[in-house]
Amino acid sequence: MTVVRIRTSATHRSVNEHWTSSNREAIDQEFASEQRAYPTGGYGISIRDVRQDPTGLLWHAEFYRMTSCD
């Protein structure tokens, strides 16, 4: 299960990525890994717009993370 992560924008404050995978579980696992890597006490981490594309073959999601907890 692989998640393809395409960075759509990045600044000194945040990172936005478009995630694609063949199944929803892989996206959920990738997000859980990000949550473990960056403490929720300071980093803003979110995933939104998780959806299956019309073909039914791929799942997509929009990911956001702050790059600093300051």
C-alpha positions as CSV (number, residue, x, y, z in Angstrom):
1,M,0.0,0.0,0.0
2,T,1.6,3.2,-1.2
3,V,0.6,6.8,-0.9
4,V,1.9,9.1,-3.6
5,R,2.4,12.5,-2.1
6,I,2.5,15.5,-4.4
7,R,3.5,18.8,-2.7
8,T,1.1,21.5,-4.0
9,S,2.6,24.3,-2.0
10,A,5.1,25.0,0.8
11,T,6.1,28.1,2.7
12,H,8.3,28.6,5.8
13,R,5.2,28.0,7.8
14,S,3.3,25.2,6.2
15,V,3.2,22.3,3.7
16,N,0.2,21.3,1.5
17,E,0.2,18.0,-0.3
18,H,-2.2,16.1,-2.5
19,W,-2.2,12.4,-1.6
20,T,-3.2,9.5,-3.9
21,S,-3.5,5.8,-3.1
22,S,-5.2,2.7,-4.4
23,N,-7.0,2.3,-1.0
24,R,-8.4,4.4,1.8
25,E,-6.5,2.4,4.5
26,A,-3.1,3.5,3.1
27,I,-4.1,7.1,3.3
28,D,-5.3,6.7,6.9
29,Q,-2.1,4.9,7.9
30,E,0.1,7.6,6.2
31,F,-1.8,10.3,8.2
32,A,-1.4,8.4,11.4
33,S,2.3,8.2,10.7
34,E,2.4,12.0,10.2
35,Q,0.6,12.5,13.5
36,R,3.1,10.4,15.4
37,A,6.0,12.2,13.7
38,Y,4.8,15.7,14.7
39,P,3.4,16.3,18.2
40,T,-0.2,17.6,18.1
41,G,0.7,20.0,20.9
42,G,2.2,22.5,18.5
43,Y,2.0,21.4,14.9
44,G,-1.3,21.8,13.0
45,I,-1.9,18.6,11.0
46,S,-5.0,17.9,9.0
47,I,-6.4,15.8,6.2
48,R,-9.5,16.8,4.3
49,D,-11.5,16.0,1.3
50,V,-10.8,12.3,1.4
51,R,-12.6,10.9,-1.6
52,Q,-12.7,8.1,-4.1
53,D,-12.3,9.1,-7.8
54,P,-15.1,8.4,-10.3
55,T,-13.3,5.3,-11.7
56,G,-13.2,3.7,-8.2
57,L,-9.5,2.9,-8.7
58,L,-7.9,5.6,-6.6
59,W,-8.4,7.5,-3.4
60,H,-7.4,11.2,-3.0
61,A,-6.9,13.5,0.0
62,E,-5.6,16.9,0.8
63,F,-3.0,17.1,3.5
64,Y,-1.8,20.1,5.6
65,R,1.0,20.4,8.2
66,M,2.6,23.4,9.8
67,T,6.4,23.3,9.6
68,S,7.1,24.7,13.1
69,C,5.4,24.5,16.4
70,D,6.5,28.1,17.2
